Amino acid sequence: MDLACVNCRYPINQFKYRGRAISSHHHATLRAPSSFYSFPGKISSSRRERSKCFLRISNFAAFVTQSSTNGAITRISTASGAGSLLGKSSAAMEQLDIERGVCIPFRKYTPETVRNKVLESRGAVVSLILRGVEIVWSLGFYWSTLMYDFLVGRDEEVVPFRARQLRNLLCDLGPSFIKAGQVLANRPDIIREDYMNELCILQDDVPPFPNQVAFNIIEEELGQPLEAIFSKISSQTIAAASLGQVYRATLRSTGQDVAIKVQRPGIEPIIYRDLFLFRTLASFLNGFSLQKLGCNAELIVDEFGEKLLEELDYTLEARNIEDFIENFKNDPTVKIPLVYKQLSGRRVLVMEWIDGIRCTDPQAIKEAGIDLDGFLTVGVSAALRQLLEFGLFHGDPHPGNIFAMQDGRIAYVDFGNVAVLSQQNKQILIDAVVHAVNEDYAEMANDFTRLGFLAPGTDVAPIIPALEAIWQNSSGKGLSDFNFRSVTGKFNQLVYNYPIRIPERFSLVIRSLLTQEGICFTLEPNFKFLEVAYPYVAKRLLTDPNPALRERLIQVLFKDGLFQWKRLENLITLAKENVAKMSSNPALQVKGLQTFEKKLDLTDTMKDGARLFIIDEGIRRQLLLALTEDSKLHIQELVDVYRLIQDEIDVQNVALEVVRDFPTVVRDLMLSWSESVLSDR
């Protein structure tokens, strides 16, 4: 199948996925089912027409093309020869694609797909009308009570009661509204913080549906009798939620214990119906939403609908699990359950059973002989790798989805809700950190626009002082008193008072960090999240060979044209601390595995630094000025830096690497010189 990248205006470069080079874009990451990646990719591109970039996947006989005018994706032909419309992307969906920088070759959700699904029969229309009346009546009555409270002047004093009332109302309206409430619990741009706090305790637990119904669904999906696959299965559900429930079973063929996730019967038509009504109601709120958030209300519904329909398709969750396994395959501190794809389908998912300790039970963890500090370090490092390294992270890491294994590893379950950050988004996040370190708040505000928090063209001048106040107040306390919840509380006030919208993926980032910080505090009240996070970021900044990170390192080390010697020393110290913590962590002794280095390897960094010094005249001038700043030689600073790294580097190896790279350096130097000569002419 040929896949067209929507709104692509960038040349193709290569990146590796599961050991194979495939196409990516400077601004995008192509996400397709893992089965797509099982086949060799053949790339076709044109320098003359960069608005269309295609990824060829040979065993699919479908052809997808892009309209150069509106970015719509249409299926032209299929293997059966029948043409069918995939669905023209709405303006809101196109905006989401541009913000995310993630190319999605096909979607579970588009407004057109939802509308066609809901209106396909006359009976469905009647059901839609009745459901619409129920929703409008319930929400309208609740809104009228809020207006009454405001008119009589008691709106503030009854907030706790009204917040509980809203939570109960969402529960009564069903699974779509429960999910919507859980999203609102992380959206300070939409509702007040006191209402958010109430919705945070919104539970997804509902009574389980009958076992026989669940067993019938399993047999329908797998095409075999239950007893032919499993030697035993639990008579009670392990967990039940609004979208499905979980059983424990034993495979007849291997004797392995597994978890079986079964979708609630009839849930899909209900979700589609409610999403159609959500978007219809949202169309009446576009004017208010544009004023308050800088975007259409329909875009917010589209974000929500896309994630909700992804959760309904267990084949996507199976792919998410495979991706997590691939990402952590060389990390002995993290356990991801195996997925049995041959025993799974759209409504049934069979996974390895995780026999671990709930991560909120510090006493049980200690009694199991697990080093608590080591486990916390493993958890924070795994979360940061998901966010900053892989760009694929667990969107719902609540205590029921994270376990401590007997050997000290951290285990994750439930991968229905994951989020993707493109390479572009990750780089902008790093830019924001660099701008915060350099106290460049104007650029921080621009980073918010680039990430989709602010609409393009928004005047950021009023936001800059607020950002400065939040950061200086938080960073001034130091690592010992810094916590995400206090910063988030101040940030919530900012986004509620300004036309700021929090994109869905970043609301998941915030929720993920807050939840995991809360777990850390439950296990160890004095735990300092940033005392683990900062060293990880410092090590990655110093050692990652990614050119974009090298550029950010230079930005951190230079401020107002001056080299920051103290900052370099702090980065090295923090990076060494990260290496020491990870290499001595008891969890790394699992089955004799040891994949984390025992020393801070700066070989590539020093080699790239030497190369840059030779080739880049601007950097060379700045470094020479740094050594002679204030009319004196800064020899002592060089000595201090050397003392920090002398035990970490192999001078002979570094020299050998420099010699090996010398011909390339000479070539680049000559090219740089020739370009400067030509530009002068």
N, C-alpha and C positions, 0 to 999 in steps of 0.2 A: 504494500500500500504506500502511495506517495503522500506524505504529510506536509502541509504547507504551514509555515509559521506565521500566525496572525500578526499584522503590523510590524513585521521584521524589516528593519532598515539597516542591518548590520552585516558585515561579512562573516563567513563561517570560520570557526577555528575548531580544533580537535580536542576532545577530552576523553578520558577512559571511563567506561562503565563496565564493572565486573571484568576488568582485565582486557577489554577490547576498546579500540578507538572508534568512537562514533561522533556524529555531528553535534555540536552545540553552538550557541551564539554568545557573543560577548555579554548580551543582556539577558539571556534566557537559559533555562534548563528544560529540556524536553521530557515530559512525564508521560509514559505510556505503560500499559500492562507489561509485567515482567516477561510474559511470553513473547512479546515483540522483540526483546533483546536476546532471544535465543537464536536469532538468525543473523547472518552477516549483514551489516549495514552498507549500503552503497550510496555514496553522496553525489548529488548533482547540484552544481551551482553555476551562476553566471556573473561575471564581473559587470556586464552591461545592465543586468537587471537584478539588483540586490534586494529588491522588494519582495522577491519570492525565493524561499529556501526550502529544499525538499529533502526528506529523509526516505530513502527507498528501503522497504522491507519486503523481501522477495516472495514470501509464501502467502501473502494476502493479495487477493486479486481485486482489491478495491482501489479506486483512484480518487484522491481528494485534491481539490485545487482551491486557490485563493483568489478572490476578487481583488484586483489591485486598487479598487476605489473605496470599498468599505470594509475590507478584511473579513467578509463573511466566508464561512467554510461550507462547502456543499459536496455531497457525495454524487459523483457523476455516474459511476457504474459499479456493479458488484459482480462477484463470481457467478451469480445466477443470471446476470444480465438485467436484473430489475433495477431501475433507478429509484433512489429514494432520497428525500431531503433530510440531511442531518439536523438542519436548523440554523437559521440565520441568527448570528449573535446580535443581541441588543446592544445599544450604546453603553448601557451599564456594564454588561459583560465584557465588552471591549476595553472599557476603562479599567476593569479589574485585571485583565490580562496585561495591560501596559504597566500598571502599578506593580504587579507581582514579578514581572520579568520571567514568567514561567509559561512555556508553550504547552497547551493542553490539546492533543490531537483530536480527542473526542470527549464529550461530556455526558455525565449522567443527567445534568441539569441545564436546561435553558428555559426561559419563560414560555417559549413556543411549545416545547416538549410537554411542559406541565399543563398548559392550556389544552393541548390536543388530547392528552391522557384523560383529563377531567371531563371534557365535553364529548367523549366518544359515544355516549349513549344517552337516551332521553331520561332514563332512570337516574343516571349520574347527575343530570342537571337538577332534578327535583331534590336529590340529596344535598347538592351544593347550595340550593336556595335555603333549605331548612337549616343547614349548618351555618350559613351566613347570617341568618336571623338570630340563631343562638349566640354567635360570637358578638355581633353588633349589640344585641340586647345586654349581654353580660358585661362587655367592656364599656358600653355606653352608660350603664347604671353605675359602674365603678367610677367613671369619669365625672358623672353628675355629683357623686358624693364628694369628690375632690373639689369641685367647683363650689359646692355648698360650704365646705370647710373654709375655703378661701374667702367667700363672701361674708361669713360670720366672724372671720378673724381668728380661727382656731386651727389653721392649716399646719402650723409648726408643732403644736402640742399633741396632735393626733397622728403624727408621722409613724411611730412604732406600730400603732394599731392598723393604719392603712397599709403599711408595708406587709404585715402578716396577712391582711386581707387579700392583697395582690398575690402573694405566694399561694394561698389556698385556692384563689380563683384560677390561677394557671394550672394547678394540679387537677382541678375539676374539669378543665377544658380539654385535657387529654395529652398524649405524648408529644405532639408538635409544640404545644404551649409549654410543657415541661422543659423541652429542649430549648425553646426560645428564652425561657426564664433563666436557664443556666448560662446562656450566652449573655443576657442582659446583666448578669451578676459580674461580668467582666467588661462592661461597657460604660465607663464613667462619662463618656461623651453623650450618652443617651439618657441615663437616669441618675438621680442623686445618689450620693455615697451611702446614706442611711438605708435607702431602698436596696442598693447593691448588697449591703451586708446581710439583709434579710434573705435575699434571693440566693446568697452563697450557701445557705443550708437547705435549699430546695433539693429534695431527694428524688432520685429516679426510681426508687423502689416501688413496685406495684405487685399486687397478687399474681402468682404464676398462673399460666394457663394449664389445662389438664395435661398430664404426662402422655396420655394416649394420642392427643393431638400433636404433641411435639414429636413422638416416636413415628407417627405417620409422615410428618414432614421430612424426617431424616430418611425414611425408606424411599419416599418420592424423589428426594434429591440424589440419593446414592444409588437408587435402582436395585437395591438388595434388601432382603429381610434383615432386621436389626440383629437377630441372633447369629447371622452369618458373618457379621463384622465384629461384634463385641461379645465377649464372653460374659460380661456383666456390666450393668449400668445402674447408677444410683436411682433409688425410688423417689428421692426428693431433689428438688433443684438446689444447686449450690448458691446460685444468685439469680434474681429475677429483676428485670428492668423494663422500661416502657417499650423498648424495641425488641427485646429477646430475653432468653434465659439460658443458664449454663448447667450442664450435667457432668458428672465424673463417670468415666467408663474405662474398661480394660479391653485392649485390642485382642481379638482371638488369635490372630496370626503371630504376634510377637510377645504378648503378655504385658505390653507397655500401658501404663496408665495415661489417659488422655482427658482433655476437657472438650466437651461438645457444646458449641454455641448454636442455639436454634432461634430463628427469627419468629417473632410473634405473628400468628396467622392473621391475614387481612390487614396488616399494618400499612402496606404500601399505598393502597388507594386512599386511606385516611390521610397519610402524609401529603400525597399529591393534591388532594382536595384542599387541605389547610394551606399549603403553599400558594395555591392559586388565589385563595381568599386573602392571604397575607399581602400578596403583591397587588391585588385589586384595591385593598384598603390603603396600601402604601402610596398608590398613585394620587390619592387625595391629600397626602401629607408632603408632597414634594416641595411645595413652596416653603413650608415651615422648616423642613429638613435642610433645604439649601441655605436658609438664613442661619440655622443653628449649627449645622455640621459641614456646610460647604459641598454637599452632595445630595443626590436624589435619595428619597427613602427607598425607592425600588432597588437601588444598588445594595443597600444594607440587607434587604430581603434576599437578593440574589446570592450574596455571600453566605447567608445562613442556609438557604435552600441547597446550595452546592455541597456544603459540608454534610447536611442532614441526609441527602440522597447517597452520598458516598458511604456513610455509616450503614445504610440499608443493604449495600452490596458486599457480601462477605468475600467475594473473589478479590475485591480491592483490598480488604483487610489482610487477606492471605499474601497479596503482593507487598503490602506494607511490612509484614513480618519478614518476608524474604529480604527486603531491602535493609531492615535493621540487622538481620543476621549477617548480611554482607558487610555492612558498615563496621560491625563489632567483631568480625571473625578473628582478628588478631589481638583482641583485647580480652585477657583472661579475667578481668574484673567484672564483666557484664555477662549476664545470662539472658538470652532471648529464646523463648520456646520454639521448638520445631513445629512446622505446620505440615499437615498431611493433605496436600492438595488433591491427591487422587481420591480422598474421602471427604472432600469439601465441595461446596457449590455456592450458589447465590444466596441461599437461605440457611445453609449449614456450614459450620467451620469446625474442623477437628484439629486440635493442637496438643502438643506435649503438656502433660500435667506438671505444674510447678509446685513443688513441695517445699515451701519456704515459710519464713516467719514474718508476720505483718510488721511493716517498717515503723509502726507507731508503738511497738511494745519493747521498750529499752531493756526491761528486765529479762524477757525471753531471749533477746539478742545476746545479752551478757552471759546468761546461763548456758547458751549454746557455745560459749567460748569465742565469740566473734569480737574482734577488736572494734569498739564503737567508733573511735576517731578514724580508724582506717576505713570503716564502712562509709562514714560520712564523706570522707575525702573521695572515695570511689564514686559515690552518688553525685557529688557536685561536678567532678571531672566528666562523668558520663553525660550529665545534662549539658555542660558547656560544649562538649564535642558534638552533640546533636545539633546545637544551635549554631555554633561558629565554624565547625569543620564540615559536617555533613550537610547542613541545611535541611535536614529531615528530622523532626523532633516529635516526641510523644506529646500530644495536645491535652491529655487528661491524666496527669501523674498523681492522682489522689491516693490516699493510703491503701485503698483496696486494689490498686494496680501496681504496687511496688512491694517487693519482698526481699528479705535478707536470706540468702542461701546459707547452709550450714558451713560452707567453706569460705564465707566472707564476701562472696560476690553479690552484686545487686541484680535482681531479676525484674523485668517488666512484663506485664500482660495487658491485653485489651488494646489493640492497635487500630480500632475503628476510627478514632479521632486523632489523626496526625496532621501536621502542617509542614509546608515546604517553603523554604526561603531560597530564592535564587541567588546565584553568585553575585549579581548586582546588589540585591538587598543586603547580603552579608557584608559586602564591601562598604556600603553606605553606613551600616551599623558600626563598622570599625572606624569609618570616617567620623561618626558622631562621637565615639569614644576619644579619638585623637583631638577633635575640636573641644571636647570637654576638658581634657588634660591641658590643652593650650589656652583654655578659657576664651575660646573664640565663639561667643554665643550667637553672633549673627549667622555664622556658618552652621551652627547647630540647628537654628531655626530653618535654614534652607534645607538641611538634611531631613527635617520633618516633612517638607514639601516633596522631596524626592522619594520619600517612603510612602507617600499617600495620606499622611495625617492631615495635611493642609491642601486645599484645592490650588491648582496652578494659578499664579497671579495674585494670591492672597498677600496682603501687606503684613509682613512678619514683624514690623517695627514694634507694635504693642506687646508682642509675645517675648521679645528678647529680654527685657528686664525681669519678667516672671521666670524664665529659664535660668537666668543668672542667679536669682534669689534662691531657687530650688537647689541648684547644684552647689552653690557656695555654702548654703546652710547645711547640706548633707555631707559634702566632702570635708567641711571644716571640722567635723566631729572626729574624723579619723576612722580607721578600719574597726576599731574596738566598739564604736557605737553606731556604725552604719548598718542599716537593714533596709531591704527592699520595701517592706510594708510602709515605713515612714515616708520614704521617697514617693511611693505610689500614691499615698494619701494626698500629698501636696500636688502631685501630677494630676490626680483626679479633679481637684479644684480648678486647675488650669484648664483642662479640656472641657469642663462643664461651663466655664465662663467665656471661652473663646470658640470660634467656629472650627473646632478640631474634631476630626473623625478618627477613631482608632480602627484601622483595617483588621479584619477578622483574624488573620494570621498573627498579627502582633498582640491582639487581645489574648490569643492562646499562649504567646510567648510570656506575657505578663502573668497570666494565670499559672503557667508552668513554673516560673521562677518563684512566685509567691507560695505556691503549694509546696514546692520542694524545700524552700526556706522554712516554711512552717513545720514540715516533717523533721528537718534538722533541729529546730528548736524543741520539738517534742522529745527527741532522743537525747539532746544535750542543750539545756537552756542557755549555756554560755557559748554555744558554737557561733563562730564568726564566719558567715558565708563568704565574705570577700577575702578573708585570709586564705581561703582555698582558691577562689576565683581569680584574684589578682595574679598570683604566681603562675597559674595556667596561662592567662592572657599574655603575661610577660614572656614566658617561655615560647609561646607560639609566635609572638611578635619578633623575637630574636632568632628563632631557628627555622621558621617556615620559609621555604624557598620561593613561595608564590610571589611573583613580581609586584602584585598589588600590595601585599603585606610589606615587602621591602620598601615600597614607596611610603607606606604609612609609618614605618619605623623611622625613616628619615624625617618625616613631619614631626614625629614625637621628639626626636633628638635635637631639632632646630626650632627655636622660638625667636621670632623677630630677627632672624638672621644670625642668632648667637647659638653656639653649641652648648647643650645642657649636660655638662659633665656629671652632675649629681643625679640627673634623671637616668643616665646610662648606668651608673653604679647601682641605682635602685632596681632597674630592670634586671640586671645580671644577678643581683642578690635574690630577688623574687623568683627568677627562673631556676636558680640553683635550689631554692627551697622546694619548688614544685618537683624537681627531679628527685631530691632526697626523700620527699614524702611518698612519692609513687614507687620508688625502687625499694623502699623499706616496708611497704604496705603488706601486711599478712595475706591479703587477698591475692597477691601476685604469686604466692607460693603454690597456687592450685596446680596439682599434678606436675609439679616441677617446672611449670611454665614461667618464663621471665622474658617479657618482650619490651619492658620499659628500660631505657638506658640508665646506667648508674652514674653517668657523668653528663654534664651539659655540653652537648656537641655543637660547637660554634664554627666548625671547619668551613661549612658552606657559607656561613655569614661573613667570616673573615675573608674568604676568597672573593665573594661578591663585593665586599667593601673595598678590597684592593683593586678589583676590576673597575669599580665605579670611580675610585680616586684617580686612576690613570686616564679613564675615558672622559669623564664628565668634568669640564672645566669649572662649572659653577660649584659643584661639590668640593672639588680640589681647593678652590679659592676659600670657601667657607671653612674647611678644615684647617687650612694654613692660618686663617685669621683666628680660629679658635685656639690654636697653639700659641699665638702671639698676642692674644687679647690683652688690653690694658697695658700695652708696651712691655710685656714680660712673657717669658717662655713658660708654658704651663706643663712643665715636666712632671711635677708632683701628681697632677691629675692623671697623666698617662701611667705613672708608676702605680697609683691606687687602682686603676682599672686592670692593669696587668696582674697585680696581686690577687685580684678577685678571680681571674680566669686561668692563672698559671697551672693549677692542678687539673683544669678541665680540658686543656688542649694538648694535642700532640704536635709539637712544633715541626718535627720532621715530616709528619703526614700533611700538615698545612702547606709546608714548603713544596712538597711533592705535588700536591693538587694545584698549586699556583703555577709550577713549571709545566704541568700537563696542559693547563689552560692558556699558557702563554701565547701560542700561535693564534688562538681565537681572539685574545685580547689585542694583539698587534693588528689583526685584521680589522677589528671594530675601531681601534684607534685611528687607523688609516682612513676608514670610511668616515669617521667623525671629522677628521681633519679635512678630507676632500669636500665634505658637505659644507663646512664652514668657509672654505676657500670659495666654493661656488656661490654661496649665499652672499659673500662680500662683493662679488662681482655683479 
